[in-house]
Amino acid sequence: MIPSTGKIDRLLVELRPRLQCANFFISFPRKFVDIESTTIELATDRITIVMKGERERYEIRTGDYFQLHTQTLSSLVIKNRYICFRVNTNESVFGSERLTTGQEMPGSDQHEETFRFACNVQPGQRYRVLCSNCAGPLQQSADPAGDPDISFQRVLELPSEQLDTDDWFCHRHDHQPSEGAPEPCHGRQQGEPSSQLATKFEPQPGDLFYGTFYALLHRTVLQRVHVRNDRFVYCKRCLQYLGSTRKNRSSVKLWYENIRFQPSERSAIPLSLFRTDDALELFHHLVRKTVREFNFVTHLGLPPSIKLLFELRRPGMQGDVFYLLMQIMDCQLSVFRAKQKRTGSGSSESCSDDVDDCRADGKEDLAENVALERVDLKKIEHQDEANHDDDEGDDDDDVFINNSYRKHTIKLERHRAMKLMYQYEKYDDQPLFVFWREDSNVVNLELSEPMFSAAIRYLDANSSYVPECYRVNLGFSMSYLDIQ
């Protein structure tokens, strides 16, 4: 008998209300070529998968969210470790239907969602800018006995880089300060005319501008840094890569992971730029913010037609550039996964933690299996003395063995996700990359290496929910990005 696994690796259900159907993608740890047979049983509120030889019975309950039409299973694919199929969710025929919008989904916010990050740095307070690796200060005080602190007069979030900078009027410096207004802490650079400030959008020594993954500071704020190749900025103490200078600009772009802000109280803990330091969460925010700003049809509930090009530039003489191409196929997709059960820090991430295992039934089955094995051994030892005409009793034992399955009940949990196609590779002057870079409809964004790596790991992990025959097309892979 094949050893029992009792696990489902991954489970994903796509619900399509407009098509009145649901697509199921289920993966198991064992290949189906090693399993004697598999049966799929449909009910209006559940799907049951029975594996003969594995002695496992999986019951996936869908009745809390949608009903199934039991005579409409189609597109069945059983390959390698995957079972994929489609079932209609209408009761009998396609008739009237009630479609739900994103605001009506469970757990969604009825109010307009704002895509802004709260910054830890507050204007008017004094901070010391530190390297996140060695905690060494990146500033140098003019007074040897003084502290290298700085007070930012303005802390402003940057609008999207795809917008016209002429519209960034709230960040500009072409106005004269009103009488009695405080001047920036370091003043203007010597020799910099006021007319130059009117034509350039640059942070001044008393400004801190921040995006969703970086901060812009004036170059004169940082003294204890080392600049290589007139571009790459490193910490002078530990040589950690901090960011880069901007060509023909007086500002420095620092990645949020590489800097910390120490409040004037030395006992205070150094702060990250944002109140969250999770690279993956920032990537989620960035994608959602970009899709919302640059595709107005998403407000109408229509599928977006937006392409994102993420760029990673590694420092060094080689100047390696990596690209992540992402095309959003559906930005408001209802997906269901196996509901996670909190079992402890040592539990695995497979669906074995998600199933409601009937432990009592399992113990009874185990006892029955042991008893049956002992009976079989006794038959082998006394086969010469056994009555070969008693075939009816043997048939009863076989039927009893085949009908004793270990039952697993799997509950679903609803999520909202973006369905997308993605591809990542090192830039090698390929026609596809050139075409995306020159396309004015493609949004181009630069990421830090930790954010780029976290995004790739996340997309690769979610891509494995779907078998290769469905997820790969012309070098692109399909994946899902959770948005709720």
N, C-alpha and C positions, 0 to 999 in steps of 0.2 A: 504494500500500500504506500502511495506517495505521501510523504510527511505533510501535515496540515500547516499552512502558513497563517491563516486567520487574519490577513491584512489586505487593505486596499492602499496602494501607494498614493494615488491622486484621484480626485473626483471633481469635475467641473460640468456645470449645466448652464447653457445659454438659453435664456428665455426670449422669444421673439413674439411680442404681443401682436404686432401688425400681421405677421405670417401665421399666427395662432399655432405655434409649434415650439418645441424645446429640443435642443441638441445636447446629447449626453456624451461625455468623454470620460472613460474610467480606465485606469491603469492598475495592473497587479504586479507583484514582485516576481511572479513566475510566468514563463511563456506558455501560451495556450497549446503549443505542440506537445507539452508534457502533461496536459490535462485530458482525461478520457473524453468528456463531453461537457458542454455548457448550455444551460437552459435559461431563457429570459422569460419571466412571467409578468404580465401587465395587469394592473388593477387601476381603478380610477384615481386612487390616492397613493399608489406606491408602485415601485418596480422591484422585483425579486430576481436575483441572479443565483442560480444553483449550479455548483460545480461538482459533477460526479467524479469520484476518485479523490478529490480534495476534501470531501465531506464538509463543505462550507456552504452556507446559505446567507446571502447578503440582501437585506431589505432596505431599500432607499425610499424614504417617505417624502412625498411631494405634496400631499393634500393640504398642508398649511399655506401653500402659495398658489398652486394651480392644479387643475384636474387634467387627467389624461384620457384620451380616446383609445381604448384598448385594441382597436382593430386597425391602427394606423402606423405601426412600427415600420420604418423604412430606412434606407441608406445604412444598413447594418454592415459594419466592418469589424472583423475579429482578426487582429494581426499583431504578431509579437506579444506584447503585454497589454494591448489596448482592446477595449470594446467601445465602439462608437455607433450611435444610432440616433434617429430622429423620431419623435412622437408628436402627433397633433395634440393641442391643448383644448380644442373646441369639443363640445360634447358629442355632436353627431355630424352636422353639416356646417359649412361656412355661412353664417348668418350675421346678425348684428353683433357688434363687439364694442367693448368699452376700453379705451386706451388710457393709460395713466401717464401723466407727465412726471418729470423729475421731482417737482415740488410735492407730488402726492405719494411718493415712495416712502416706505417706513423709514424713520430715522432721518429723513431729509429736513433741512431747515426751510421754513416758510419765508424767511426774510432773504433779502438779497445778500449773497455771500461776497465779502470783501477779501481780495487777495493782497493782503499787506502783512509784512512781517514786523513784529515789535522788536525794536532795537534796544539793546541793553545800555548803550552809551547815551547819556542825557546831556543836552546842551547846558553850558554854564558850570559844569562840574569839572574838576581837575582829574586827569588820568595820566598814567604812564603807559606807553605803548610797548608791549613786550613780545618777544619771540615765543611762540607756543612750545617750542622744543626745549630750549635752554633757559627760558624765563629771563633772558638778558634784555635790558632796555634797548630800544631802537632809537632813542633820542639822546641828546647830549646837552646838558645845561650850559648856558654861557658862563654862569658862575660856578667855579669848581666846587664850592661848598653847597650849592643849591641842588634841588631835586629836578630831574628832567621831566617835569610834568607839563601838560598842555590842557588848556580849556577850550573846547570846541564851542564856538558861538552859534553855529548852525549844524544840525544833524538832520539831513534830509534824505528821503528815499528817492532813488533815481526812477524816472519813468522808463518805459521800455526803450531799448536802444534802437528799435526799428522806427520809432517816431521821429519826426522832424525836430531837431534840437532848437529851432527857432521858437517852438511852442513851449519850451521849458522856461517860461518867463519867471517862475518863482525861484529858480536857481541862479538867475543871471546876476551880474554885478555892474550893469550899466546904469544903475541909479546911484545918486549921492545919498549917503546916510543922513537921516534927519538930525536936526540939532539936538544934542544930548544923547543920541544913540551910541551904544558902545562900539568901539572899533574892534576889529579882529585882534586876537591876542598877540600876534606877531607882526601885524601890519602888512603892508604890501612889500613886495620885493623891491629893493632899491633899483632904480633905473627902469622900472616897468611902468609905462605910461598908462593913464586911465583909458585912453582910446583903445588900447589893446584888450583891456578887460571888457570893453563893450562889444568886441567882435568875437571873443572866445568864450566858450563855456568851460571853465576850469575851476576846481575848488581852490580856495585861498587858504593861507596858513591856519585860519581859524575855522575851517569847514571840514566836515566829514560827510561825504556822500556814499551811500551804500546801495547795492543791488541785492539780488537774492542769493548771491554767493561771493561777493567781493566788496571791498571798500576802496574808495578813492580818497587819497590824501595828497596834500601839496608836498612836492619833493623836499622842500626845506624843513619839513617836520622831522624827517628821518635822517639822522647823521651817522648812526652806527650800523650802516649797511654797506655791502659791497656789491657793485654793479659790474656785471660781466657782459662783454660784447655790446655795451651801451644799451642793454635791454633787460637782462635778467637780474633780479634783485635778490641778494642773499643776506642772511644774518652774518654780521662780522665776527661773532663769537663762535657759533657752531656750524656756520655755512649751510643752514637750512634754506631751501628755496622758499621765498616769500611771495613773489609776484613779479611784475614786469613794469618797466617804464612805458609811457605812451609816446609814440613817435611825434616829435615836434610839439610836445605838450609839456607842461610843468608839473603834471600830476603823476602819481604812482598807483598802480592797480595791485592791491594785496588780496590774496585769497583768504577767506574768513577762517579756514582751518589753521592758518599759519601765524595768526596774531592773536594777542589777548590784551585786554585793557584793565590795568590795575588802578582801582580808585585811590584817592589820596590817602585814605586810611590804610596803612601798611598791613594791618591784620585782615583786611578784606580779601576775599578770594578773587583772583583774576577772572574777568568776565569774557565770555565769547561775544562776538559781534551781535549774534542773534540769541534769542532766548531758547532756541533749539539748536543743537550742534549736530543733528543727524543729517548726514549727507543725502540719504535716500529721501527723507522727508522734504528737504529743500528741493530735490529734483522733482518730486511729485508736485510741489507748489509751483515750480517754474513751468512745468508742462501745462498745468491747468490754467495758470495765469496767461500764458502765451496763447493757448487755444481760445480763451475767453476774449482776449483783446483783439485778436486778428481774424476771427471768424464769426461775423455777426449772425450767420445762419444757425449757429448752435442755440441762440436764444429762441429760435422758432421751432426747435425740436428736430431739425434736419441733420443728417449726417454731415460732419465737417469735411472739407476738402483742404486739408492743411498739411504742409510738409515742414518738418523741423530738421535742421542740420546742426548737430552738436560737434564742436571742435575741441580737441585737446592738443595743446602744444607743449611738448616736453622741453625743458631747458637744456642747453648744451650746444656744442658745435654742430652736431648733426641736424638739430632742429626737427626732430621727428614730429609728424602731425598725424593724428588719428581722427577719424570721422565716424559719427554715429548718425545714420540716416533713419528718420522715423516718419512714417506716414500714418496719420490717424484715420482709421476706417469707420469707427463708431465711437462717439464720445459719451454716450449715455446708454450703455449696455447693461442689462440686468443679468448678473451671473450668480450662481449658487455653488458653494463649496461645502464640504463636509464640516459640520459644526465642531469646533475645537473643544476638546474636553481637557480641563486643567488637571494634570496628573502629577506634576512635580518637575523639578529641574532635570531629572535624569531621563525623562520620557523622550521618545523619538518624535520626529516630525511627520511620520507617516500617518495614514488614516486609521491605523490600528488604535491610535489614541482617540479617534473621533467616533468610533463605533460603540454602541451600547451592547457590550458582550453579555450574553446570558450565562453568568458564571455557574449558577446552579445547574442549568442544563448541561453545561460543559463538563462539570464534575460527574454528572450522571452518565454522560456519554463516555467519559474516560473510564468509569467503573465498568460500564457495559463492554467497552473494547477490551479491557483486561480480562474480563470473564470470558468473552468470546475467544480470545487468543488462548486461554487456558483450555477451553473446550476443544479448540482445534488441535492443540498439542496432544491432548489426551486421545483424540481420534487417530492421530498419526502413530502414537505408541501402540495402540490397540487395533490398528487397521485390519490385522489378520483375523481378529475375533469379532470385528464389527459386522453388522447385518447389512449387506450390500443391497438388499431389496428395499430398505427404508429410505428411498429417495425423497419422499414427501417431506420428511423432517429437515433434510438438508436444504430443500428449496425454501422452507420457511425461514431458516437461519439466514440464507442469502438475502431474502427480501428485507428482513429485519436490519441487516447490516447496511444495506443501501439506503434505507430510509432514516437512519440516525445521522442527522446533520447538525453542525454547530451553527447557531443562528446569530447574526450580527444585525443590529438595527442602526441605520445611519440617518441622522437628521441633517437637514440642510440649513445653511445660513446665507442670507441674501447680502449681496454687495453690488455697488455700482462701479463700473470699470470702463476704461477706454480700450477698445480693440484696435490694434495697430500692427503694422508691418515694419520691421527694422532690419538694419544691416550695419555692421561696424567692421572697419578694416583700416590698416595703415594707408595713408595717402600715397598713391603711386601713379599720379597723373592719368587715372582711369577716366574714360569718357563719361561714366555715370556720375562721378564726383564733380567733374567739370560742369556737367549739365545742371546739377543741383546748385552748384555755387553761382552759376550765372543766371539762374531762374529768379526773377524778381518776386515771385510768389512764395519762395522758400525763406523761412525765418532762420537766420544764422546766429547761433549763440555759442559762446566759449565757456567751457567748464574747466574746473580744476580736476586734477587727476583723481583724488578721492571720490568726487562726485561722479566722474565718468566711469570709474571702476564699479562703484555701487550701482549705477544705473545698468551697466552691462550684466552684472551678476543677477540683478532682480529680473531683468527681461529674459535672460536665459532660463532662470528657474521657472518663471510663469509660462514660458514657451513649451516646457515639457509636459504641460497638461494635455497637449494635443499631439497625436501621432504625426510622424514626419510627413506622411502622404498628404496631410491636411495643412501643415504649418509652413512648408517650404515652397517658395515660388520665385523663380528667377533670381536666386541668391538672397532673397529676403525671407525672414522668418516671422511667423505670427506670434504675438504675445498679448498680454493684458496688463494694464496699469490701473491699479485700484485707485478710485477717487473718493470712496466712502466705505 
